[in-house]
Amino acid sequence: MGSIRKTLLPAPQARSFEWSISCAHRKIGSIISIFSELPLDAAVRRGVEDLHYTDPTPIQRKAIPVALTGRDVFASAPTGSGKTAAFCIPTLQKLLERRANRSSALILTPTRELAQQIAENLRQLAKHTKLRITPIYGGVAMKPQINAMRRGTDVIVATPGRLIDLMQQGEARLDNVEILVLDEADRTLDMGFLPAVKRIIAKLPADRQTLCFSATLADAVLQLSREFLRDPVRISLAPATPVATVTQWVYEVEPHKKTDLLVDLLKDGRIFNALVFTRTKSRAERVAGALMRNSVDVGRIHGDRSQGQRSHALEAFKKGRYRVLVATDVAARGIDINDLGHVINYDVPAEPTDYIHRIGRTARAQKTGDAITFVSRDEAGSFARIESAIGTPLKRSEHGFMEPVSARASTVEPQLRRRSFQRRRRR
């Protein structure tokens, strides 16, 4: 399995890109270095530089200059492609340009983890400004969020359910929102939030700018864009397959041997950290318990865990206190972890798009990573649909716990490459 981390990463070199677009009344048509030459406020520019954003991803190259013109944007790009910065940077810039109007922005996202992640990214980018960022999501006390709204805010990052709660209590006025961002629009619709999203949008000014970002181009998302966006610039970078920097491994194994296989793989030591996906909350608990009994440091995230427990588990995993994080799909779109080495599908996901989203947690920002899937006999049909959707059959890897599930698949012994880093000291 491919090594994805290095002890020290050199500072990325800025690259140049060629555009011809009218941006903030300035003609940009020559070769430019996007993050250093875009017409950004000095405070936003400092935030960008602090985060070492020098080499933009394709979605950032295409979406940021268009959004800066004030046009609506409908963009699709794969998980881990840099969509968050693609809408955060122009949102902050446009708010600073409209300071005299006391305008604000609303970012709607489907999960608490995503709301936290986006709010933190905005704070980092806006730390040299006076813009106020307020995350609004469930699972935590409502009073601090109400107090923040009463004090005034410039950017609201919200999950639809909690925002509706505040609106019903008269604590969330949206009549000055001039920028609306719909993040992970496909997942928002999948989770049944469309009625709430429509109620929220109905309270917004009609002449707002709307930026819609999605990992897939489901029919419902296309309908949403037609209903709420005005003559949007459409940017499509979403592939039907995982990114090329993910190495995919498949182990055929019977259900009762999956945990033994997982424990055995983790004994190798070359899996530095791993995000393990299970189908259900109860299975996540059972897998986490089995790993604990085998002396594996493990956290877990699923719908029965409180927001405090979920946040603690995620932070501990990011800091290296947990080697493994076990999660249900509730976390598939909300986890952004630098240098995540492995995603392990303990259970085969129900849909091909879920498979792509899961393994998109690794190999983010053009890095490399490994995705391992355990396929039992009763999951062979589901995994065959995944292979059909991504356009290639995946070779089966041999292992001591493997039992043949399908005769058609070839097998290969994975050549593990030793990591080039040391495990972080436990804090």
ZAVO-246313 format. One record per residue (C-alpha): residue number from 1; chain; x, y, z. Coordinates in pm, 1 decimal. Example, Ala and Ser with C-alpha at 12.3 -4.5 7.8 and 13.67 -1.06 7.14 Angstrom:
<node 1; 'A'; <1230.0; -450.0; 780.0>>
<node 2; 'A'; <1367.0; -106.0; 714.0>>
END
This chain:
<node 1; 'A'; <0.0; 0.0; 0.0>>
<node 2; 'A'; <133.6; 336.6; -97.7>>
<node 3; 'A'; <313.4; 564.1; 140.9>>
<node 4; 'A'; <137.4; 896.8; 169.7>>
<node 5; 'A'; <321.2; 1084.4; 443.2>>
<node 6; 'A'; <660.7; 1234.5; 474.1>>
<node 7; 'A'; <825.4; 1370.5; 785.7>>
<node 8; 'A'; <870.5; 1709.8; 623.8>>
<node 9; 'A'; <679.2; 1841.3; 325.2>>
<node 10; 'A'; <847.9; 2110.8; 117.9>>
<node 11; 'A'; <657.6; 2430.6; 61.4>>
<node 12; 'A'; <461.9; 2398.6; -262.5>>
<node 13; 'A'; <575.7; 2603.0; -557.9>>
<node 14; 'A'; <332.7; 2849.7; -708.2>>
<node 15; 'A'; <213.2; 2765.6; -1057.2>>
<node 16; 'A'; <67.6; 2989.8; -1323.3>>
<node 17; 'A'; <-260.6; 2951.6; -1505.2>>
<node 18; 'A'; <-412.2; 3129.8; -1802.4>>
<node 19; 'A'; <-761.3; 3277.0; -1796.2>>
<node 20; 'A'; <-964.4; 3532.8; -1979.0>>
<node 21; 'A'; <-1231.5; 3661.4; -1745.4>>
<node 22; 'A'; <-1351.5; 3995.3; -1615.2>>
<node 23; 'A'; <-1298.3; 3986.6; -1241.7>>
<node 24; 'A'; <-1395.7; 4273.7; -1011.7>>
<node 25; 'A'; <-1372.2; 4518.1; -1306.7>>
<node 26; 'A'; <-1016.3; 4405.0; -1382.8>>
<node 27; 'A'; <-929.0; 4215.9; -1696.2>>
<node 28; 'A'; <-738.4; 3898.0; -1618.5>>
<node 29; 'A'; <-621.0; 3732.8; -1934.4>>
<node 30; 'A'; <-247.6; 3680.6; -1907.3>>
<node 31; 'A'; <-64.7; 3407.0; -1723.0>>
<node 32; 'A'; <-116.3; 3467.7; -1353.8>>
<node 33; 'A'; <-36.9; 3309.7; -1020.7>>
<node 34; 'A'; <-389.2; 3284.4; -888.8>>
<node 35; 'A'; <-356.6; 3327.0; -516.5>>
<node 36; 'A'; <-101.9; 3606.6; -539.9>>
<node 37; 'A'; <-252.8; 3800.9; -828.3>>
<node 38; 'A'; <-626.6; 3776.6; -780.5>>
<node 39; 'A'; <-770.2; 4110.9; -667.7>>
<node 40; 'A'; <-812.0; 4018.9; -301.5>>
<node 41; 'A'; <-833.1; 4245.5; -1.5>>
<node 42; 'A'; <-497.1; 4259.1; 176.9>>
<node 43; 'A'; <-645.9; 4096.3; 487.1>>
<node 44; 'A'; <-785.0; 3802.6; 289.1>>
<node 45; 'A'; <-457.1; 3771.6; 102.8>>
<node 46; 'A'; <-270.6; 3742.0; 433.4>>
<node 47; 'A'; <-504.7; 3464.7; 543.8>>
<node 48; 'A'; <-445.1; 3280.0; 217.8>>
<node 49; 'A'; <-69.6; 3317.1; 258.3>>
<node 50; 'A'; <-82.8; 3200.4; 621.5>>
<node 51; 'A'; <-239.2; 2874.7; 501.5>>
<node 52; 'A'; <30.8; 2837.3; 233.3>>
<node 53; 'A'; <-226.1; 2833.2; -46.1>>
<node 54; 'A'; <7.4; 2876.8; -341.5>>
<node 55; 'A'; <-90.3; 2599.7; -580.3>>
<node 56; 'A'; <-464.1; 2597.6; -656.5>>
<node 57; 'A'; <-662.4; 2288.6; -735.5>>
<node 58; 'A'; <-865.2; 2271.8; -1059.2>>
<node 59; 'A'; <-1194.2; 2361.6; -886.7>>
<node 60; 'A'; <-1028.4; 2661.8; -720.3>>
<node 61; 'A'; <-878.1; 2777.7; -1049.0>>
<node 62; 'A'; <-1216.8; 2776.5; -1217.5>>
<node 63; 'A'; <-1462.4; 2870.3; -943.1>>
<node 64; 'A'; <-1288.2; 3150.3; -751.1>>
<node 65; 'A'; <-1249.5; 3406.3; -1034.1>>
<node 66; 'A'; <-1607.1; 3347.6; -1151.2>>
<node 67; 'A'; <-1746.6; 3386.1; -798.4>>
<node 68; 'A'; <-1552.0; 3709.4; -756.9>>
<node 69; 'A'; <-1745.5; 3860.4; -1046.6>>
<node 70; 'A'; <-2070.2; 3812.7; -852.5>>
<node 71; 'A'; <-2209.9; 3545.3; -1085.6>>
<node 72; 'A'; <-2397.0; 3243.4; -953.1>>
<node 73; 'A'; <-2189.3; 2925.3; -968.9>>
<node 74; 'A'; <-2297.6; 2562.5; -996.6>>
<node 75; 'A'; <-1988.3; 2348.7; -947.7>>
<node 76; 'A'; <-1934.9; 1975.9; -917.1>>
<node 77; 'A'; <-1599.9; 1832.9; -815.2>>
<node 78; 'A'; <-1485.2; 1517.3; -637.7>>
<node 79; 'A'; <-1443.7; 1484.6; -264.5>>
<node 80; 'A'; <-1110.4; 1623.3; -146.7>>
<node 81; 'A'; <-1064.1; 1856.5; -443.8>>
<node 82; 'A'; <-1055.1; 2182.8; -246.2>>
<node 83; 'A'; <-1417.2; 2296.0; -278.1>>
<node 84; 'A'; <-1420.0; 2459.7; 65.9>>
<node 85; 'A'; <-1153.8; 2715.5; -20.9>>
<node 86; 'A'; <-1317.9; 2762.0; -361.1>>
<node 87; 'A'; <-1620.8; 2921.2; -196.8>>
<node 88; 'A'; <-1468.3; 3054.7; 128.4>>
<node 89; 'A'; <-1217.4; 3285.9; -38.4>>
<node 90; 'A'; <-1462.6; 3466.7; -270.5>>
<node 91; 'A'; <-1726.7; 3480.2; 3.8>>
<node 92; 'A'; <-1493.9; 3665.3; 239.9>>
<node 93; 'A'; <-1375.5; 3895.0; -38.3>>
<node 94; 'A'; <-1727.4; 3992.1; -143.7>>
<node 95; 'A'; <-1828.5; 4060.9; 217.9>>
<node 96; 'A'; <-1534.8; 4295.8; 263.5>>
<node 97; 'A'; <-1630.1; 4477.0; -57.7>>
<node 98; 'A'; <-1984.4; 4524.0; 78.3>>
<node 99; 'A'; <-1896.5; 4625.4; 435.0>>
<node 100; 'A'; <-2095.2; 4948.5; 407.7>>
<node 101; 'A'; <-2410.5; 4749.5; 327.6>>
<node 102; 'A'; <-2382.0; 4530.7; 640.4>>
<node 103; 'A'; <-2438.0; 4228.6; 420.8>>
<node 104; 'A'; <-2383.0; 3871.0; 538.5>>
<node 105; 'A'; <-2336.7; 3523.0; 397.1>>
<node 106; 'A'; <-2509.1; 3194.5; 471.5>>
<node 107; 'A'; <-2340.7; 2859.6; 411.7>>
<node 108; 'A'; <-2568.9; 2555.0; 434.8>>
<node 109; 'A'; <-2409.7; 2214.9; 484.4>>
<node 110; 'A'; <-2558.9; 1875.0; 573.2>>
<node 111; 'A'; <-2355.6; 1762.4; 876.2>>
<node 112; 'A'; <-2223.3; 1902.1; 1201.6>>
<node 113; 'A'; <-1871.2; 1792.9; 1118.2>>
<node 114; 'A'; <-1879.7; 1981.7; 790.3>>
<node 115; 'A'; <-2017.7; 2292.5; 962.0>>
<node 116; 'A'; <-1732.5; 2281.5; 1214.0>>
<node 117; 'A'; <-1474.4; 2222.7; 942.7>>
<node 118; 'A'; <-1596.8; 2507.9; 721.6>>
<node 119; 'A'; <-1624.6; 2749.4; 1014.7>>
<node 120; 'A'; <-1268.0; 2673.2; 1120.2>>
<node 121; 'A'; <-1141.4; 2719.9; 764.9>>
<node 122; 'A'; <-1321.4; 3054.1; 742.3>>
<node 123; 'A'; <-1175.8; 3170.0; 1073.9>>
<node 124; 'A'; <-826.1; 3092.6; 951.8>>
<node 125; 'A'; <-878.7; 3277.5; 625.6>>
<node 126; 'A'; <-1051.9; 3572.0; 795.9>>
<node 127; 'A'; <-826.9; 3606.8; 1100.7>>
<node 128; 'A'; <-680.0; 3936.3; 973.2>>
<node 129; 'A'; <-1028.1; 4080.3; 916.7>>
<node 130; 'A'; <-1303.2; 4175.2; 1159.5>>
<node 131; 'A'; <-1553.2; 3939.2; 1000.3>>
<node 132; 'A'; <-1742.3; 3722.4; 1248.5>>
<node 133; 'A'; <-1805.4; 3354.3; 1177.9>>
<node 134; 'A'; <-2090.4; 3172.0; 1353.0>>
<node 135; 'A'; <-2143.3; 2794.9; 1321.7>>
<node 136; 'A'; <-2500.2; 2678.5; 1380.8>>
<node 137; 'A'; <-2564.0; 2304.3; 1420.5>>
<node 138; 'A'; <-2748.2; 2058.5; 1641.3>>
<node 139; 'A'; <-2623.3; 1827.8; 1911.5>>
<node 140; 'A'; <-2498.8; 2115.4; 2128.0>>
<node 141; 'A'; <-2663.6; 2380.0; 2346.9>>
<node 142; 'A'; <-2865.1; 2636.5; 2154.3>>
<node 143; 'A'; <-2810.8; 2932.1; 2390.6>>
<node 144; 'A'; <-2450.9; 3016.0; 2284.1>>
<node 145; 'A'; <-2561.1; 3012.4; 1920.8>>
<node 146; 'A'; <-2853.0; 3242.8; 1998.6>>
<node 147; 'A'; <-2620.4; 3480.6; 2181.9>>
<node 148; 'A'; <-2382.0; 3483.3; 1885.7>>
<node 149; 'A'; <-2666.9; 3565.8; 1647.6>>
<node 150; 'A'; <-2785.0; 3847.6; 1873.5>>
<node 151; 'A'; <-2436.3; 3999.8; 1884.4>>
<node 152; 'A'; <-2431.8; 3998.5; 1506.2>>
<node 153; 'A'; <-2245.1; 3786.1; 1258.2>>
<node 154; 'A'; <-2109.5; 3813.9; 907.3>>
<node 155; 'A'; <-2104.0; 3447.8; 803.5>>
<node 156; 'A'; <-2345.2; 3182.4; 927.0>>
<node 157; 'A'; <-2234.8; 2822.6; 868.1>>
<node 158; 'A'; <-2538.7; 2610.5; 942.3>>
<node 159; 'A'; <-2703.5; 2275.5; 916.2>>
<node 160; 'A'; <-3062.0; 2318.7; 794.6>>
<node 161; 'A'; <-3235.4; 2164.0; 1094.8>>
<node 162; 'A'; <-3080.8; 2381.7; 1364.9>>
<node 163; 'A'; <-3114.3; 2696.2; 1153.5>>
<node 164; 'A'; <-3486.9; 2628.5; 1111.4>>
<node 165; 'A'; <-3512.2; 2593.3; 1491.5>>
<node 166; 'A'; <-3356.3; 2937.5; 1539.6>>
<node 167; 'A'; <-3572.9; 3089.1; 1269.0>>
<node 168; 'A'; <-3887.3; 2957.4; 1438.9>>
<node 169; 'A'; <-3776.3; 3123.2; 1761.8>>
<node 170; 'A'; <-3713.7; 3452.1; 1582.5>>
<node 171; 'A'; <-3339.8; 3432.6; 1651.9>>
<node 172; 'A'; <-3215.3; 3406.4; 1293.7>>
<node 173; 'A'; <-3296.8; 3692.2; 1058.3>>
<node 174; 'A'; <-3176.7; 3633.1; 705.6>>
<node 175; 'A'; <-3298.0; 3944.0; 524.4>>
<node 176; 'A'; <-2944.3; 4082.6; 482.0>>
<node 177; 'A'; <-2792.1; 3765.1; 335.7>>
<node 178; 'A'; <-2639.2; 3856.0; 0.1>>
<node 179; 'A'; <-2435.9; 3538.8; -54.3>>
<node 180; 'A'; <-2576.3; 3187.0; -20.1>>
<node 181; 'A'; <-2353.2; 2881.0; -41.3>>
<node 182; 'A'; <-2503.9; 2533.7; -74.4>>
<node 183; 'A'; <-2221.8; 2296.6; 13.0>>
<node 184; 'A'; <-2243.2; 1921.4; -54.9>>
<node 185; 'A'; <-2579.8; 1979.7; -217.5>>
<node 186; 'A'; <-2622.8; 1616.1; -319.4>>
<node 187; 'A'; <-2568.6; 1490.0; 35.2>>
<node 188; 'A'; <-2802.2; 1757.7; 170.4>>
<node 189; 'A'; <-3079.4; 1625.1; -51.8>>
<node 190; 'A'; <-2992.2; 1261.7; 23.5>>
<node 191; 'A'; <-3039.5; 1333.0; 393.8>>
<node 192; 'A'; <-3391.0; 1468.5; 337.3>>
<node 193; 'A'; <-3319.0; 1837.2; 395.6>>
<node 194; 'A'; <-3482.4; 1970.5; 77.5>>
<node 195; 'A'; <-3799.6; 2100.7; 251.4>>
<node 196; 'A'; <-3587.6; 2278.1; 513.5>>
<node 197; 'A'; <-3357.3; 2424.5; 247.3>>
<node 198; 'A'; <-3657.7; 2559.3; 56.8>>
<node 199; 'A'; <-3798.3; 2718.9; 373.9>>
<node 200; 'A'; <-3465.5; 2885.3; 443.5>>
<node 201; 'A'; <-3413.6; 3011.8; 88.4>>
<node 202; 'A'; <-3765.4; 3157.7; 87.7>>
<node 203; 'A'; <-3651.0; 3399.3; 360.8>>
<node 204; 'A'; <-3347.5; 3523.3; 165.8>>
<node 205; 'A'; <-3334.2; 3828.3; -62.4>>
<node 206; 'A'; <-3409.9; 3741.5; -423.0>>
<node 207; 'A'; <-3111.0; 3936.1; -558.1>>
<node 208; 'A'; <-2849.2; 3735.0; -367.1>>
<node 209; 'A'; <-2551.1; 3554.8; -518.8>>
<node 210; 'A'; <-2574.0; 3175.6; -490.6>>
<node 211; 'A'; <-2283.5; 2930.6; -504.7>>
<node 212; 'A'; <-2380.2; 2563.6; -523.6>>
<node 213; 'A'; <-2115.4; 2293.4; -477.9>>
<node 214; 'A'; <-2172.6; 1920.8; -508.7>>
<node 215; 'A'; <-1964.1; 1606.4; -539.4>>
<node 216; 'A'; <-2208.4; 1445.0; -781.9>>
<node 217; 'A'; <-2458.1; 1556.7; -1044.5>>
<node 218; 'A'; <-2768.8; 1376.9; -924.8>>
<node 219; 'A'; <-3096.6; 1472.6; -1093.0>>
<node 220; 'A'; <-3223.5; 1629.9; -770.7>>
<node 221; 'A'; <-2918.3; 1856.2; -755.3>>
<node 222; 'A'; <-2969.0; 1967.7; -1114.5>>
<node 223; 'A'; <-3331.5; 2048.7; -1034.5>>
<node 224; 'A'; <-3220.0; 2241.4; -728.0>>
<node 225; 'A'; <-2980.0; 2448.5; -936.7>>
<node 226; 'A'; <-3251.0; 2530.3; -1189.3>>
<node 227; 'A'; <-3485.8; 2641.5; -911.6>>
<node 228; 'A'; <-3256.7; 2857.9; -700.3>>
<node 229; 'A'; <-2968.9; 2977.1; -919.9>>
<node 230; 'A'; <-2986.5; 3258.2; -1175.1>>
<node 231; 'A'; <-2802.7; 3195.4; -1499.5>>
<node 232; 'A'; <-2518.5; 3015.3; -1318.9>>
<node 233; 'A'; <-2174.6; 2948.4; -1456.1>>
<node 234; 'A'; <-2152.5; 2571.7; -1459.7>>
<node 235; 'A'; <-1823.4; 2405.2; -1366.1>>
<node 236; 'A'; <-1805.8; 2027.9; -1384.0>>
<node 237; 'A'; <-1502.4; 1840.8; -1258.3>>
<node 238; 'A'; <-1682.1; 1552.3; -1087.8>>
<node 239; 'A'; <-1558.8; 1215.2; -1212.5>>
<node 240; 'A'; <-1753.2; 891.2; -1196.9>>
<node 241; 'A'; <-1443.2; 725.8; -1055.2>>
<node 242; 'A'; <-1219.2; 778.2; -753.1>>
<node 243; 'A'; <-920.9; 1004.8; -791.0>>
<node 244; 'A'; <-619.9; 839.0; -950.5>>
<node 245; 'A'; <-400.5; 887.0; -643.3>>
<node 246; 'A'; <-604.5; 636.4; -440.9>>
<node 247; 'A'; <-473.6; 278.1; -453.3>>
<node 248; 'A'; <-767.1; 38.5; -409.5>>
<node 249; 'A'; <-739.5; -303.9; -245.2>>
<node 250; 'A'; <-1010.5; -568.1; -211.6>>
<node 251; 'A'; <-1020.0; -859.4; 31.9>>
<node 252; 'A'; <-1285.0; -1128.6; -7.5>>
<node 253; 'A'; <-1375.6; -1250.4; 339.2>>
<node 254; 'A'; <-1673.2; -1402.3; 515.0>>
<node 255; 'A'; <-1863.8; -1172.4; 753.2>>
<node 256; 'A'; <-1757.3; -1347.2; 1073.9>>
<node 257; 'A'; <-1389.9; -1308.9; 980.2>>
<node 258; 'A'; <-1391.7; -939.1; 896.6>>
<node 259; 'A'; <-1288.9; -827.8; 1244.2>>
<node 260; 'A'; <-1005.7; -1082.8; 1256.5>>
<node 261; 'A'; <-884.9; -958.4; 918.5>>
<node 262; 'A'; <-897.0; -596.0; 1032.7>>
<node 263; 'A'; <-701.0; -670.7; 1349.1>>
<node 264; 'A'; <-446.0; -870.3; 1150.9>>
<node 265; 'A'; <-393.6; -588.4; 900.4>>
<node 266; 'A'; <-340.7; -338.7; 1181.0>>
<node 267; 'A'; <-74.2; -559.4; 1338.8>>
<node 268; 'A'; <149.6; -488.5; 1041.2>>
<node 269; 'A'; <233.9; -140.5; 1167.6>>
<node 270; 'A'; <250.2; 10.4; 822.3>>
<node 271; 'A'; <-107.9; 133.5; 848.2>>
<node 272; 'A'; <-27.7; 449.4; 1037.3>>
<node 273; 'A'; <-385.9; 571.7; 1066.7>>
<node 274; 'A'; <-712.9; 444.2; 926.7>>
<node 275; 'A'; <-1071.9; 556.6; 894.2>>
<node 276; 'A'; <-1294.4; 247.0; 910.6>>
<node 277; 'A'; <-1647.9; 266.2; 773.5>>
<node 278; 'A'; <-1928.6; 40.0; 891.9>>
<node 279; 'A'; <-2286.1; 15.7; 772.9>>
<node 280; 'A'; <-2461.4; 62.7; 1108.1>>
<node 281; 'A'; <-2411.4; 232.8; 1444.0>>
<node 282; 'A'; <-2424.3; -95.1; 1635.5>>
<node 283; 'A'; <-2161.7; -248.7; 1409.5>>
<node 284; 'A'; <-1938.6; 55.1; 1461.0>>
<node 285; 'A'; <-1959.7; -2.4; 1835.7>>
<node 286; 'A'; <-1879.3; -373.7; 1798.9>>
<node 287; 'A'; <-1580.9; -310.9; 1571.5>>
<node 288; 'A'; <-1443.8; -37.2; 1798.6>>
<node 289; 'A'; <-1484.1; -265.3; 2100.4>>
<node 290; 'A'; <-1298.9; -548.1; 1927.2>>
<node 291; 'A'; <-1010.9; -316.0; 1838.7>>
<node 292; 'A'; <-990.4; -188.9; 2195.5>>
<node 293; 'A'; <-965.0; -547.1; 2321.4>>
<node 294; 'A'; <-674.5; -592.6; 2083.2>>
<node 295; 'A'; <-493.2; -287.2; 2220.8>>
<node 296; 'A'; <-566.6; -60.7; 1923.5>>
<node 297; 'A'; <-626.2; 303.9; 2012.7>>
<node 298; 'A'; <-964.0; 373.7; 1855.4>>
<node 299; 'A'; <-1237.0; 636.7; 1850.3>>
<node 300; 'A'; <-1583.9; 621.3; 1699.1>>
<node 301; 'A'; <-1827.5; 857.5; 1531.9>>
<node 302; 'A'; <-2191.2; 777.6; 1459.5>>
<node 303; 'A'; <-2540.7; 913.5; 1511.0>>
<node 304; 'A'; <-2582.4; 786.7; 1868.0>>
<node 305; 'A'; <-2274.0; 976.4; 1987.7>>
<node 306; 'A'; <-2321.0; 1328.4; 2121.3>>
<node 307; 'A'; <-2166.3; 1619.3; 1936.1>>
<node 308; 'A'; <-1910.8; 1655.7; 2214.1>>
<node 309; 'A'; <-1813.9; 1289.7; 2186.4>>
<node 310; 'A'; <-1788.8; 1310.9; 1808.1>>
<node 311; 'A'; <-1576.6; 1625.2; 1820.7>>
<node 312; 'A'; <-1347.0; 1474.1; 2081.4>>
<node 313; 'A'; <-1300.8; 1153.7; 1880.7>>
<node 314; 'A'; <-1221.6; 1344.1; 1562.5>>
<node 315; 'A'; <-973.6; 1577.7; 1730.8>>
<node 316; 'A'; <-799.5; 1288.7; 1906.7>>
<node 317; 'A'; <-771.1; 1106.5; 1575.2>>
<node 318; 'A'; <-627.9; 1412.4; 1400.6>>
<node 319; 'A'; <-369.7; 1455.9; 1676.9>>
<node 320; 'A'; <-260.8; 1093.4; 1662.0>>
<node 321; 'A'; <-403.9; 982.5; 1995.5>>
<node 322; 'A'; <-625.7; 736.3; 1809.9>>
<node 323; 'A'; <-478.1; 521.3; 1539.1>>
<node 324; 'A'; <-820.6; 419.9; 1408.3>>
<node 325; 'A'; <-1149.2; 605.8; 1378.9>>
<node 326; 'A'; <-1459.4; 392.2; 1320.3>>
<node 327; 'A'; <-1747.1; 577.7; 1156.7>>
<node 328; 'A'; <-2076.7; 535.0; 981.8>>
<node 329; 'A'; <-2155.6; 727.1; 663.0>>
<node 330; 'A'; <-2272.6; 1021.8; 873.4>>
<node 331; 'A'; <-1904.2; 1119.0; 876.9>>
<node 332; 'A'; <-1823.5; 1043.1; 512.9>>
<node 333; 'A'; <-1864.1; 1402.9; 397.2>>
<node 334; 'A'; <-1759.1; 1578.4; 715.4>>
<node 335; 'A'; <-1409.5; 1457.7; 787.7>>
<node 336; 'A'; <-1110.3; 1646.3; 655.9>>
<node 337; 'A'; <-788.3; 1493.6; 787.5>>
<node 338; 'A'; <-448.1; 1585.3; 656.2>>
<node 339; 'A'; <-241.9; 1284.8; 551.0>>
<node 340; 'A'; <-503.0; 1019.2; 618.9>>
<node 341; 'A'; <-323.8; 705.5; 505.9>>
<node 342; 'A'; <-603.5; 452.1; 476.4>>
<node 343; 'A'; <-978.2; 421.9; 439.8>>
<node 344; 'A'; <-1112.2; 75.7; 518.3>>
<node 345; 'A'; <-1462.7; -23.9; 409.9>>
<node 346; 'A'; <-1546.0; -282.6; 673.2>>
<node 347; 'A'; <-1886.1; -306.3; 503.4>>
<node 348; 'A'; <-1945.9; -248.0; 133.6>>
<node 349; 'A'; <-2142.3; 77.7; 92.9>>
<node 350; 'A'; <-2491.7; 60.5; -49.3>>
<node 351; 'A'; <-2427.4; 291.0; -346.5>>
<node 352; 'A'; <-2128.4; 350.1; -576.8>>
<node 353; 'A'; <-2136.4; 722.0; -494.1>>
<node 354; 'A'; <-2101.0; 637.2; -124.9>>
<node 355; 'A'; <-1794.2; 430.4; -209.7>>
<node 356; 'A'; <-1636.5; 725.2; -390.8>>
<node 357; 'A'; <-1719.2; 961.4; -104.9>>
<node 358; 'A'; <-1579.3; 724.0; 156.2>>
<node 359; 'A'; <-1246.8; 662.3; -10.9>>
<node 360; 'A'; <-1226.6; 1031.6; -95.0>>
<node 361; 'A'; <-1132.2; 1090.0; 268.6>>
<node 362; 'A'; <-779.3; 982.0; 173.5>>
<node 363; 'A'; <-561.4; 1111.7; -112.1>>
<node 364; 'A'; <-694.1; 1463.2; -57.1>>
<node 365; 'A'; <-536.6; 1771.6; -209.2>>
<node 366; 'A'; <-350.6; 1567.2; -471.6>>
<node 367; 'A'; <-178.3; 1342.6; -214.7>>
<node 368; 'A'; <-182.7; 962.9; -229.4>>
<node 369; 'A'; <-356.9; 708.9; -10.3>>
<node 370; 'A'; <-500.1; 359.7; 13.6>>
<node 371; 'A'; <-857.3; 230.9; 21.4>>
<node 372; 'A'; <-927.2; -123.3; 141.4>>
<node 373; 'A'; <-1265.3; -292.3; 105.4>>
<node 374; 'A'; <-1379.5; -613.7; 275.0>>
<node 375; 'A'; <-1626.5; -797.6; 50.8>>
<node 376; 'A'; <-1828.8; -1083.9; 192.6>>
<node 377; 'A'; <-2025.9; -1334.2; -12.8>>
<node 378; 'A'; <-2356.8; -1152.9; 38.1>>
<node 379; 'A'; <-2197.3; -820.4; -60.5>>
<node 380; 'A'; <-2052.7; -945.5; -390.2>>
<node 381; 'A'; <-2345.1; -811.3; -592.7>>
<node 382; 'A'; <-2324.7; -465.6; -437.1>>
<node 383; 'A'; <-1951.7; -448.2; -497.9>>
<node 384; 'A'; <-1995.7; -560.9; -857.5>>
<node 385; 'A'; <-2219.8; -256.8; -909.8>>
<node 386; 'A'; <-1947.9; -37.4; -764.3>>
<node 387; 'A'; <-1691.3; -185.0; -1002.2>>
<node 388; 'A'; <-1928.7; -128.9; -1291.7>>
<node 389; 'A'; <-1983.2; 233.7; -1188.6>>
<node 390; 'A'; <-1611.8; 313.5; -1158.6>>
<node 391; 'A'; <-1543.4; 134.3; -1485.0>>
<node 392; 'A'; <-1288.2; -123.2; -1375.1>>
<node 393; 'A'; <-1278.5; -455.8; -1192.1>>
<node 394; 'A'; <-1050.4; -442.4; -889.4>>
<node 395; 'A'; <-801.0; -717.8; -821.8>>
<node 396; 'A'; <-855.0; -927.1; -511.7>>
<node 397; 'A'; <-567.1; -932.6; -262.7>>
<node 398; 'A'; <-465.5; -1257.5; -100.0>>
<node 399; 'A'; <-478.9; -1295.1; 275.1>>
<node 400; 'A'; <-486.7; -1573.9; 530.2>>
<node 401; 'A'; <-850.6; -1501.3; 615.7>>
<node 402; 'A'; <-964.3; -1483.2; 254.0>>
<node 403; 'A'; <-1228.9; -1717.6; 119.7>>
<node 404; 'A'; <-1322.1; -1697.9; -250.4>>
<node 405; 'A'; <-1639.3; -1500.7; -312.2>>
<node 406; 'A'; <-1633.2; -1473.8; -690.6>>
<node 407; 'A'; <-1447.9; -1691.6; -936.5>>
<node 408; 'A'; <-1404.6; -1416.9; -1197.2>>
<node 409; 'A'; <-1176.5; -1189.1; -997.9>>
<node 410; 'A'; <-802.5; -1230.1; -1012.4>>
<node 411; 'A'; <-594.1; -1204.7; -698.2>>
<node 412; 'A'; <-276.1; -1021.9; -622.0>>
<node 413; 'A'; <-53.6; -1010.4; -318.6>>
<node 414; 'A'; <-30.6; -643.6; -215.3>>
<node 415; 'A'; <322.9; -510.6; -198.1>>
<node 416; 'A'; <329.3; -304.7; 117.2>>
<node 417; 'A'; <570.1; -15.6; 125.1>>
<node 418; 'A'; <706.2; 83.7; 460.5>>
<node 419; 'A'; <607.8; 428.3; 578.4>>
<node 420; 'A'; <873.2; 696.0; 575.9>>
<node 421; 'A'; <770.6; 852.6; 902.3>>
<node 422; 'A'; <756.4; 776.3; 1273.1>>
<node 423; 'A'; <435.9; 738.0; 1465.0>>
<node 424; 'A'; <344.9; 1050.1; 1655.2>>
<node 425; 'A'; <406.4; 1048.1; 2025.2>>
<node 426; 'A'; <87.3; 1012.9; 2222.9>>
<node 427; 'A'; <-15.8; 1335.9; 2387.1>>
END
